[in-house]
Amino acid sequence: MPSSPVWLFDLDNTLHDASPHIFPHINRSMTAYLERHLDLAPEEASALRAHYWRRYGATLLGLMRHHGTDPDHFLVETHRFERLHEMVVFERALHAMLRRLPGRKLVFSNAPRHYAEAVLEIIGIRRLFEEVVGIEGLGYQPKPGIHAYRRLLHERRLNPARCVMLEDSAANLRTAKRLGMRTVLVGRGPGKPAYVDVKIASILDLRNQLGRLGR
């Protein structure tokens, strides 16, 4: 790898564990939004939310394409948290690991920026990132669609060969590899696809794998 890498970090289930509290809350909020605005029964709303997420990578994109949903209204309504600080689960050693990591660091997330910024502040790592790029900054085109990646690279004049993308979603890493990035899969699930350069169980394991990434 070149001497000055650019680290592109996903947020949810990469830098923190969103599964216990945050994802269930967001899923409930999105289902309720579909019930209200599309006049659906709860089970219909839940099924449609999941269908759009599987098909497009984000429920929002399906709503925009098929129902003309206003993206900003949807993101604000579905990412309200009264006590977010009690819901964020993270590793206390994360700050020290990121601080020692050489190179530029950005967050590249399908989540809205206001939510991503809030989570990073709670963890205490916001100042370690040069920029937080949410779905608004991607033209509301989510990963793994290639538009999001090309927009990120073009607007920030990033060379994909210098980028390392870290994700809990293998599908999102497939697109990154197509563009010439190095890829790190974060998670304990089985298997390691061919387009994944390094697989780690926890983001804290990254420091021990820098040699395999050419660092």
C-alpha positions in Angstrom: 0.0 0.0 0.0 1.1 3.6 -0.5 2.6 5.4 2.5 -0.4 7.5 3.3 -3.6 5.5 3.4 -7.1 6.8 3.6 -9.3 4.8 5.9 -13.0 4.7 5.1 -14.9 3.4 8.1 -18.5 2.3 8.1 -20.3 3.3 11.3 -23.0 0.9 12.5 -21.7 -2.6 13.5 -18.2 -1.5 12.5 -17.2 1.3 14.9 -19.9 0.4 17.4 -22.4 -2.4 18.0 -25.8 -1.2 16.8 -27.5 -4.6 17.0 -28.7 -4.6 20.7 -30.5 -1.3 20.9 -30.1 1.0 18.0 -31.1 -1.1 15.0 -34.3 -2.4 16.7 -35.2 1.2 17.5 -34.6 2.4 13.9 -36.5 -0.6 12.5 -39.5 0.2 14.7 -39.3 3.8 13.7 -39.1 3.0 10.0 -42.0 0.6 10.2 -44.1 3.2 12.0 -43.2 5.8 9.4 -44.4 3.4 6.6 -47.6 2.7 8.5 -48.4 6.5 8.9 -47.4 7.7 5.4 -48.3 4.8 3.2 -51.4 3.8 5.3 -50.2 0.2 5.8 -50.9 -2.4 8.5 -47.9 -3.1 10.8 -47.0 -6.4 9.2 -47.3 -4.9 5.7 -45.1 -2.0 6.7 -42.5 -4.2 8.3 -42.3 -6.5 5.2 -42.0 -3.5 2.8 -39.3 -1.9 4.9 -37.3 -5.2 4.8 -37.9 -5.7 1.1 -36.6 -2.2 0.2 -33.6 -2.7 2.4 -32.7 -6.0 0.7 -33.3 -4.7 -2.8 -31.7 -1.2 -2.6 -29.4 -1.3 0.4 -31.5 1.3 2.2 -35.3 1.5 2.9 -35.1 5.1 2.0 -34.1 4.5 -1.6 -37.1 2.3 -2.2 -39.4 4.9 -0.7 -38.0 7.6 -2.8 -38.2 5.6 -6.0 -41.7 4.2 -5.5 -43.5 6.6 -3.2 -41.8 10.0 -3.7 -40.8 10.2 0.0 -39.0 13.3 1.1 -35.6 11.9 2.2 -34.8 14.6 4.8 -38.2 14.2 6.5 -37.7 10.4 6.6 -34.2 10.6 8.0 -35.2 13.0 10.8 -38.3 11.1 11.7 -36.7 7.7 11.8 -33.5 8.6 13.6 -34.9 10.3 16.7 -33.4 9.1 20.0 -34.4 10.4 23.4 -31.5 8.7 25.2 -29.0 7.7 22.5 -26.1 7.8 25.0 -27.7 4.8 26.8 -28.0 2.8 23.6 -24.5 3.1 22.1 -22.4 -0.1 22.7 -18.6 0.4 21.9 -15.1 -0.7 22.9 -13.4 1.7 25.3 -10.1 1.0 23.7 -11.3 2.3 20.3 -10.1 5.9 20.8 -6.5 4.9 21.5 -6.4 2.4 18.5 -7.7 5.0 16.1 -5.4 7.7 17.4 -2.4 5.6 16.6 -3.6 4.5 13.2 -1.6 6.3 10.5 -3.3 8.1 7.7 -6.5 10.0 7.0 -9.7 8.7 8.4 -13.3 9.3 7.2 -16.6 7.8 8.1 -18.6 6.6 5.1 -22.1 5.6 6.2 -25.6 4.9 4.8 -26.9 6.6 8.0 -27.8 10.3 8.2 -25.0 12.6 9.2 -26.7 14.0 12.3 -27.0 10.5 13.7 -23.5 9.5 12.8 -22.0 12.7 14.3 -24.0 12.1 17.5 -22.8 8.5 17.9 -19.2 9.5 17.3 -19.4 12.2 19.9 -20.8 9.8 22.4 -18.0 7.3 21.8 -15.5 10.2 22.0 -13.9 9.7 18.6 -15.4 12.4 16.4 -12.3 14.6 16.3 -10.2 11.7 15.0 -12.1 11.8 11.7 -11.4 14.3 9.0 -15.0 14.1 7.8 -18.3 12.2 8.4 -20.1 11.4 5.1 -23.7 10.4 5.6 -26.3 9.4 3.0 -27.2 13.0 2.3 -23.6 13.6 1.1 -24.0 10.7 -1.3 -27.0 12.1 -3.1 -29.2 9.7 -1.1 -27.7 6.8 -3.1 -26.6 4.2 -0.5 -23.9 1.6 -0.5 -23.4 -0.9 -2.1 -24.5 1.1 -5.2 -21.4 2.3 -7.1 -22.7 5.9 -7.3 -22.0 6.4 -3.6 -18.4 5.3 -3.9 -17.7 7.3 -7.1 -19.2 10.4 -5.6 -17.1 10.0 -2.4 -13.9 9.5 -4.4 -14.6 12.3 -6.9 -15.6 15.0 -4.6 -12.7 14.4 -2.2 -10.2 13.6 -5.0 -9.3 10.3 -3.4 -7.3 7.6 -5.2 -9.0 4.3 -4.6 -5.7 2.5 -4.6 -4.8 4.5 -1.4 -8.1 3.7 0.3 -8.9 0.9 2.8 -12.6 0.3 3.5 -13.8 -1.2 6.7 -17.3 -2.7 6.8 -19.5 -5.3 8.5 -21.3 -5.8 5.2 -19.5 -8.0 2.7 -21.7 -6.7 -0.1 -20.4 -3.2 0.5 -16.9 -4.4 0.2 -17.5 -6.0 -3.1 -18.1 -2.6 -4.7 -15.0 -1.2 -3.0 -12.8 -3.9 -4.3 -14.2 -3.4 -7.9 -12.9 0.2 -7.6 -9.5 -0.8 -6.5 -9.7 -0.3 -2.7 -8.3 -2.6 0.0 -11.0 -4.2 2.0 -11.5 -5.2 5.7 -14.5 -7.2 6.8 -15.4 -6.7 10.5 -17.5 -9.4 12.2 -17.6 -12.9 13.5 -19.7 -14.5 10.8 -18.5 -17.5 8.8 -16.6 -17.2 5.5 -14.3 -14.7 3.8 -15.2 -13.7 0.3 -12.4 -13.5 -2.3 -12.8 -9.7 -2.5 -12.1 -9.3 1.2 -8.4 -8.7 1.9 -8.5 -9.0 5.7 -11.2 -10.3 8.0 -11.3 -9.3 11.7 -13.6 -10.2 14.5 -13.5 -6.7 16.1 -12.4 -3.3 14.9 -9.8 -3.4 17.7 -8.0 -6.2 15.8 -7.2 -3.8 13.0 -3.8 -2.7 14.5 -2.6 -6.3 14.5 -3.4 -6.7 10.8 -1.7 -3.7 9.4 1.1 -5.9 8.0 -1.4 -7.8 5.9 -2.6 -4.5 4.5 0.9 -3.3 3.5 1.4 -1.1 6.5 
